[in-house]
Amino acid sequence: MSTPGSRQSRTESRRRFLQAGTVSAGAAFAAPYVLTSKALGDAATPPASDRVVMGGIGIGNQGKGDQANFLGRPDVQYVAVCDVRKQWRDEAKGRVDAKNGTKDCAAYVDFRELLARDDIDAVHIGTPDHWHAIMTTAACRAGKDVYLQKPETLVLRDGPAMVAAARRYGRVVSGGSQRVLGDYRGIVDPIWAGEIGAVKSIDISVGGPSMPCYLTAESTPPDIDWELWLGPAPWEPYNPGRCNGNFGTGGGSWRSYVDYSGGSLTDWGAHHFGGAIFAADLLELQPAKVTFHPASADGKEAGYVSVAYPNGVEIFHNRPGRLRPTPSISHQSAIQIVGDGQPREPKPVPAYRNGEGSIYGDFIECVKTRQRPFRDIELAVNTMTAPHMIGIAYRLERSLTWDRAAQQFVGDDEANRFIDRARREPWTLS
């Protein structure tokens, strides 16, 4: 038996609608009503009642790529887009309409209007990071499953809120780091096969935290809802460099600035930490200790930070090369992993649920089957605790101890202020 608002009940409603179509049509016309092949499906396309109905929120840059992956799937019926920029919104609608052969794709400025539709099963979210937690929890409350782009969290507080919403409302929420299994198999497979023994330490090379933004005010163009773009972030005047969606983190993009992103440390860090943590099988854990290593006395080497897990594995961020042991295995220069050299029993590498090489297919399969996805939100949140804690240690220039059960730093009120941040009204995280 299905529950009201569940995907099963909406599927049954769509089936009843299709079955009822001949009755209403027959009352008006002598000729029988004929369903199109698009609705009934064919060898390549399931019938409409068996497709996952989707919409997209945040359709610029990475969101555009996510849309393309979902739109191209025969088991997805894509019906709505949402973006605060008219250009992205119009282009995204155009792509959907062209694929569907209609002009029916709805286009929204405000994500709440899209979430209010009871015919949508799932959404993908590709907005700037400061929106992720609010939109994901709202989508869960609205009965939608969520594919959320990385980095899933902007601050540590975001993670438990999203996990709680996913569990409370029984939703499938997948993180969106496709590289974790796609790009890092060269280190994942040998480690899970036991070839380097137990992992002892990991060195990750990636940029640092985000920076304050001091860009000057410019006139807000008419094709962007600036208030809605800012949302929970502090109010600041419009500047195109503040909200540009390019992938740079050195200035001139939202990824560069502390109000909207964690900088390269969490942006590319989500990939590198994600791959390393998956390879080392640390997904279920969170760091217990954060150690700040000051700059060298002669100033020639910058300070760096490491995090230690309860099982003894330590991850170093940007440790000077002269201090690094010889790696047992590496992914280019970004990830270097040291094992104890004692062969271990192999373990099967977790795979995408549908057997495809696609994190998008994994998500859709889990929407259908109600399994937890490969990149379940709790695992993604655990991964992101490491770069967030590292960023806090850099800002405070001291070491920290983390209490996972309490979700706070031990005896450090100043550090605990970085766990969350104020959100501009009316936006709250609950």
C-alpha positions as CSV (number, residue, x, y, z in Angstrom):
1,M,0.0,0.0,0.0
2,S,1.4,3.4,-0.9
3,T,1.4,6.4,1.4
4,P,0.0,9.9,0.2
5,G,2.7,11.9,-1.6
6,S,5.0,8.8,-2.0
7,R,6.5,8.1,-5.5
8,Q,4.4,4.9,-5.6
9,S,1.2,6.9,-5.0
10,R,2.1,9.5,-7.6
11,T,3.0,6.7,-10.1
12,E,-0.4,5.1,-9.4
13,S,-2.1,8.5,-9.9
14,R,-0.3,8.9,-13.3
15,R,-1.4,5.4,-14.3
16,R,-5.0,6.1,-13.3
17,F,-4.8,9.4,-15.3
18,L,-3.6,7.5,-18.4
19,Q,-6.3,4.9,-17.9
20,A,-9.0,7.5,-17.4
21,G,-7.9,9.4,-20.6
22,T,-10.1,7.3,-22.9
23,V,-13.2,7.9,-20.8
24,S,-13.0,11.7,-20.9
25,A,-11.9,11.8,-24.5
26,G,-14.6,9.4,-25.5
27,A,-17.2,11.7,-24.1
28,A,-16.2,14.5,-26.5
29,F,-15.2,12.6,-29.7
30,A,-16.6,9.8,-31.6
31,A,-13.1,8.5,-32.5
32,P,-11.2,6.8,-29.6
33,Y,-8.6,8.7,-27.7
34,V,-5.1,7.5,-28.6
35,L,-2.1,7.8,-26.3
36,T,1.1,8.8,-27.9
37,S,4.1,6.4,-28.1
38,K,6.0,8.9,-25.9
39,A,3.5,8.3,-23.1
40,L,3.2,4.6,-23.6
41,G,6.9,4.1,-24.0
42,D,8.8,1.8,-26.4
43,A,11.8,-0.5,-26.5
44,A,14.1,2.3,-25.5
45,T,11.8,4.3,-23.2
46,P,9.7,3.1,-20.3
47,P,6.1,4.3,-20.1
48,A,5.4,7.6,-18.4
49,S,4.1,5.9,-15.3
50,D,7.5,4.1,-14.7
51,R,9.7,7.1,-15.3
52,V,11.2,9.3,-12.5
53,V,9.8,12.8,-12.9
54,M,12.5,15.4,-12.3
55,G,13.3,19.0,-12.1
56,G,16.5,21.0,-11.7
57,I,17.4,23.9,-9.4
58,G,20.5,25.9,-10.3
59,I,21.2,25.2,-14.0
60,G,24.4,27.1,-14.7
61,N,27.8,25.5,-15.3
62,Q,27.8,22.2,-13.3
63,G,24.0,22.2,-13.0
64,K,23.9,22.3,-16.8
65,G,26.0,19.2,-16.9
66,D,23.8,17.5,-14.3
67,Q,20.7,18.4,-16.3
68,A,22.2,16.8,-19.4
69,N,22.9,13.6,-17.7
70,F,19.4,13.2,-16.2
71,L,17.7,14.6,-19.4
72,G,19.5,12.0,-21.5
73,R,18.1,9.0,-19.4
74,P,15.1,7.2,-20.9
75,D,13.9,6.4,-17.4
76,V,13.6,10.1,-16.5
77,Q,10.8,12.5,-17.4
78,Y,12.2,16.0,-17.0
79,V,9.5,18.6,-16.5
80,A,10.8,21.8,-14.7
81,V,13.8,24.0,-14.2
82,C,14.6,26.8,-11.7
83,D,17.3,29.4,-11.8
84,V,17.5,33.0,-10.6
85,R,19.2,34.0,-13.9
86,K,16.9,34.4,-16.9
87,Q,19.6,33.3,-19.3
88,W,20.3,30.0,-17.6
89,R,16.5,29.4,-17.0
90,D,15.6,30.0,-20.6
91,E,18.4,27.9,-22.0
92,A,17.6,25.0,-19.6
93,K,13.9,25.1,-20.5
94,G,14.9,25.1,-24.2
95,R,17.0,22.0,-23.8
96,V,14.1,20.2,-22.0
97,D,11.6,21.2,-24.6
98,A,13.8,20.2,-27.5
99,K,14.3,16.8,-25.9
100,N,10.7,16.3,-25.1
101,G,9.4,17.7,-28.4
102,T,7.0,20.1,-26.5
103,K,7.0,23.5,-24.9
104,D,5.7,22.2,-21.6
105,C,8.8,22.5,-19.4
106,A,8.0,24.9,-16.5
107,A,10.6,27.5,-15.6
108,Y,10.7,29.0,-12.1
109,V,12.7,31.8,-10.4
110,D,11.8,30.7,-6.9
111,F,12.8,27.1,-6.0
112,R,9.8,26.8,-3.6
113,E,7.4,26.9,-6.5
114,L,9.1,23.9,-8.1
115,L,9.1,22.0,-4.8
116,A,5.4,22.7,-4.3
117,R,4.6,20.5,-7.3
118,D,3.3,17.1,-6.2
119,D,4.0,15.5,-9.5
120,I,7.8,15.8,-9.2
121,D,9.7,12.8,-7.7
122,A,13.2,14.2,-7.5
123,V,15.4,17.3,-8.0
124,H,19.0,17.9,-8.7
125,I,20.5,20.9,-7.0
126,G,23.5,22.8,-8.6
127,T,23.4,26.1,-6.8
128,P,26.2,27.8,-5.0
129,D,27.1,26.1,-1.7
130,H,25.4,28.5,0.6
131,W,22.1,27.3,-0.6
132,H,22.7,23.5,-0.4
133,A,21.5,22.7,3.1
134,I,18.4,24.9,3.0
135,M,17.2,23.7,-0.4
136,T,18.0,20.0,0.4
137,T,16.1,20.0,3.7
138,A,13.2,21.9,2.0
139,A,13.1,19.3,-0.8
140,C,13.0,16.5,1.7
141,R,10.1,18.1,3.5
142,A,8.3,18.4,0.2
143,G,8.7,14.7,-0.5
144,K,11.4,15.0,-3.1
145,D,14.5,12.9,-3.5
146,V,17.7,14.9,-4.0
147,Y,20.9,14.7,-6.1
148,L,23.1,17.4,-4.5
149,Q,26.2,18.8,-6.1
150,K,29.4,18.8,-4.1
151,P,30.7,20.2,-1.8
152,E,27.5,19.3,-0.1
153,T,28.0,21.5,2.9
154,L,29.2,25.1,3.5
155,V,29.6,24.7,7.3
156,L,29.7,21.7,9.6
157,R,26.2,22.4,10.9
158,D,24.7,21.8,7.4
159,G,25.6,18.1,7.4
160,P,23.6,16.8,10.4
161,A,20.6,18.9,9.3
162,M,20.5,17.3,5.8
163,V,21.1,13.8,7.2
164,A,18.2,14.3,9.7
165,A,15.9,15.6,7.0
166,A,16.7,12.7,4.7
167,R,16.0,10.1,7.4
168,R,13.0,11.9,8.9
169,Y,11.2,12.1,5.6
170,G,12.5,8.9,4.1
171,R,14.2,10.5,1.2
172,V,17.0,9.4,-1.1
173,V,19.7,12.1,-1.0
174,S,22.9,11.6,-3.0
175,G,26.0,13.7,-2.9
176,G,27.3,14.6,-6.4
177,S,31.0,13.8,-6.5
178,Q,31.2,11.7,-9.6
179,R,35.0,11.6,-9.4
180,V,35.2,9.5,-6.2
181,L,34.6,6.3,-8.0
182,G,35.1,7.6,-11.6
183,D,38.6,9.2,-11.3
184,Y,40.3,7.5,-8.4
185,R,40.0,3.8,-9.3
186,G,43.8,3.7,-9.7
187,I,44.2,4.1,-5.9
188,V,40.9,2.6,-4.8
189,D,41.2,-0.9,-6.4
190,P,44.7,-1.7,-5.2
191,I,44.0,-0.6,-1.6
192,W,40.7,-2.5,-1.4
193,A,42.5,-5.5,-2.8
194,G,44.8,-5.3,0.2
195,E,48.0,-4.6,-1.9
196,I,49.5,-1.9,0.3
197,G,48.3,-3.2,3.6
198,A,46.6,-1.0,6.2
199,V,46.5,2.7,5.3
200,K,48.6,4.8,7.8
201,S,48.7,8.3,6.3
202,I,47.5,10.3,3.4
203,D,48.8,13.6,1.9
204,I,46.4,15.7,-0.1
205,S,47.6,18.7,-2.1
206,V,44.8,21.2,-2.9
207,G,44.2,24.9,-2.5
208,G,43.2,26.7,0.7
209,P,40.1,28.2,2.2
210,S,37.9,30.9,0.7
211,M,38.6,34.6,1.1
212,P,36.5,37.7,2.0
213,C,35.0,39.6,-1.0
214,Y,35.7,43.3,-1.4
215,L,34.4,43.8,-4.9
216,T,32.7,47.2,-5.5
217,A,29.0,47.7,-6.1
218,E,27.7,47.7,-9.7
219,S,24.2,48.1,-11.1
220,T,22.1,44.9,-10.8
221,P,21.1,43.7,-14.3
222,P,17.4,43.0,-14.9
223,D,17.9,39.3,-15.7
224,I,19.0,38.2,-12.2
225,D,17.0,38.1,-8.9
226,W,19.8,39.3,-6.7
227,E,17.9,39.0,-3.4
228,L,17.2,35.3,-4.2
229,W,20.7,34.7,-5.4
230,L,22.0,35.9,-2.0
231,G,19.3,34.2,0.0
232,P,20.7,33.2,3.4
233,A,24.1,34.9,2.7
234,P,24.8,38.4,4.1
235,W,23.5,41.2,2.0
236,E,26.1,42.6,-0.4
237,P,25.8,44.8,-3.5
238,Y,25.8,43.1,-6.9
239,N,29.0,42.6,-8.7
240,P,29.3,40.0,-11.5
241,G,32.6,38.7,-10.1
242,R,30.8,37.9,-6.8
243,C,28.3,35.6,-8.4
244,N,30.1,34.3,-11.5
245,G,29.9,30.5,-11.7
246,N,33.3,29.9,-13.2
247,F,35.3,27.1,-11.6
248,G,38.2,29.3,-10.5
249,T,38.8,29.8,-6.7
250,G,41.4,32.7,-6.8
251,G,38.9,35.5,-7.1
252,G,36.1,36.5,-9.5
253,S,33.8,33.6,-8.8
254,W,31.4,32.7,-6.0
255,R,33.7,29.7,-5.3
256,S,36.4,32.2,-4.1
257,Y,34.4,33.9,-1.4
258,V,33.7,32.9,2.2
259,D,30.0,33.9,2.2
260,Y,29.3,31.3,-0.5
261,S,32.0,28.7,-0.5
262,G,34.9,27.1,1.3
263,G,37.2,27.9,-1.6
264,S,39.5,25.3,-3.3
265,L,39.8,23.5,0.1
266,T,36.2,22.3,-0.1
267,D,35.6,22.7,-3.9
268,W,38.4,20.6,-5.4
269,G,38.9,19.3,-1.9
270,A,35.6,17.5,-2.1
271,H,37.0,15.4,-5.0
272,H,40.5,14.8,-3.5
273,F,39.4,14.2,0.1
274,G,36.4,12.2,-1.3
275,G,38.6,9.9,-3.3
276,A,41.2,9.5,-0.6
277,I,38.7,8.9,2.2
278,F,36.8,6.3,0.0
279,A,40.1,4.6,-0.9
280,A,41.1,4.4,2.8
281,D,37.6,3.2,3.8
282,L,37.1,6.1,6.2
283,L,33.6,7.0,5.0
284,E,31.8,6.0,8.2
285,L,34.2,8.1,10.4
286,Q,34.8,11.7,11.2
287,P,38.2,13.1,12.4
288,A,38.8,13.2,16.1
289,K,41.8,15.5,16.2
290,V,42.8,18.5,14.1
291,T,46.5,19.5,14.4
292,F,47.8,22.9,13.3
293,H,51.5,22.7,12.3
294,P,53.0,26.2,12.3
295,A,55.2,27.6,9.5
296,S,58.9,26.9,9.7
297,A,61.0,29.2,11.9
298,D,62.8,30.6,8.8
299,G,59.5,31.3,7.1
300,K,60.4,29.3,4.0
301,E,57.6,26.7,4.6
302,A,54.0,27.6,5.3
303,G,52.0,26.1,8.1
304,Y,49.8,23.1,7.3
305,V,47.1,21.1,9.0
306,S,46.3,17.4,9.6
307,V,43.3,15.5,10.8
308,A,43.5,12.2,12.7
309,Y,40.8,9.6,12.6
310,P,39.8,7.3,15.5
311,N,41.4,4.4,13.8
312,G,44.8,6.2,13.7
313,V,44.8,7.2,10.0
314,E,46.1,10.8,9.6
315,I,45.4,13.0,6.6
316,F,47.7,15.9,5.9
317,H,46.8,19.0,3.9
318,N,49.7,20.6,1.9
319,R,52.4,19.1,4.1
320,P,55.8,20.2,2.8
321,G,57.3,17.6,0.4
322,R,60.4,17.1,2.5
323,L,58.3,15.8,5.4
324,R,56.3,13.3,3.4
325,P,57.2,9.6,3.6
326,T,57.6,7.7,0.3
327,P,54.0,6.9,-0.8
328,S,52.9,3.4,-1.4
329,I,50.4,4.6,-4.0
330,S,49.5,8.0,-5.5
331,H,47.0,9.7,-7.7
332,Q,49.1,12.1,-9.7
333,S,50.5,14.6,-7.1
334,A,47.2,15.3,-5.5
335,I,46.8,12.2,-3.3
336,Q,49.7,10.2,-1.8
337,I,48.9,7.3,0.4
338,V,51.2,5.3,2.7
339,G,50.4,1.7,3.8
340,D,52.1,-0.5,6.3
341,G,53.1,-2.9,3.5
342,Q,51.5,-5.9,5.1
343,P,49.1,-7.5,2.5
344,R,45.5,-7.7,3.7
345,E,42.5,-9.7,2.8
346,P,40.8,-8.1,-0.2
347,K,37.4,-6.5,0.1
348,P,34.8,-5.9,-2.7
349,V,34.8,-2.3,-3.8
350,P,31.3,-0.7,-3.3
351,A,29.7,0.0,-6.6
352,Y,26.9,2.0,-8.1
353,R,23.5,0.4,-7.4
354,N,22.5,-0.1,-11.0
355,G,25.8,-1.6,-12.1
356,E,26.4,1.4,-14.5
357,G,29.5,3.6,-14.4
358,S,27.4,6.6,-13.6
359,I,26.5,8.3,-10.3
360,Y,23.4,9.6,-12.0
361,G,22.2,6.1,-12.8
362,D,22.9,5.1,-9.2
363,F,20.7,7.9,-7.9
364,I,17.8,7.1,-10.3
365,E,18.0,3.4,-9.4
366,C,17.8,4.3,-5.7
367,V,14.8,6.6,-6.3
368,K,13.0,3.6,-7.7
369,T,14.2,1.0,-5.2
370,R,14.5,3.2,-2.1
371,Q,18.0,1.9,-1.4
372,R,20.6,4.3,-0.1
373,P,22.8,5.6,-2.9
374,F,26.6,5.0,-3.4
375,R,27.2,8.6,-2.2
376,D,24.5,8.7,0.5
377,I,24.3,12.1,2.1
378,E,25.7,10.8,5.4
379,L,28.8,9.5,3.8
380,A,29.2,12.7,1.8
381,V,28.8,14.7,5.0
382,N,31.4,12.6,6.9
383,T,33.9,13.3,4.0
384,M,33.4,17.0,4.1
385,T,34.0,17.3,7.9
386,A,37.8,16.9,7.2
387,P,38.3,19.9,4.9
388,H,35.9,22.1,7.0
389,M,37.8,21.3,10.2
390,I,41.1,22.0,8.4
391,G,39.8,25.4,7.2
392,I,38.8,26.3,10.8
393,A,42.2,25.3,12.1
394,Y,43.9,27.5,9.5
395,R,41.7,30.5,10.5
396,L,42.4,30.0,14.2
397,E,46.0,28.8,13.8
398,R,45.7,26.2,16.5
399,S,44.8,22.5,17.0
400,L,41.3,21.3,17.9
401,T,39.6,18.2,19.3
402,W,36.2,17.1,17.8
403,D,33.4,15.4,19.7
404,R,31.4,13.6,17.0
405,A,28.5,12.7,19.3
406,A,28.0,16.3,20.4
407,Q,29.0,17.7,17.0
408,Q,31.2,20.3,18.5
409,F,34.8,21.1,19.3
410,V,35.9,20.2,22.9
411,G,36.3,23.2,25.2
412,D,36.7,25.7,22.4
413,D,33.9,28.3,22.2
414,E,35.7,30.3,19.5
415,A,36.1,27.3,17.2
416,N,32.5,26.3,17.8
417,R,31.3,29.6,16.4
418,F,32.6,28.4,13.0
419,I,30.4,25.3,13.1
420,D,27.4,27.3,11.9
421,R,26.8,30.8,10.7
422,A,23.9,33.3,10.8
423,R,21.4,33.1,8.0
424,R,19.7,36.2,6.6
425,E,16.0,36.3,7.2
426,P,13.7,34.7,6.2
427,W,16.0,31.8,5.5
428,T,16.5,29.3,8.3
429,L,17.9,25.7,8.6
430,S,15.7,23.3,10.5
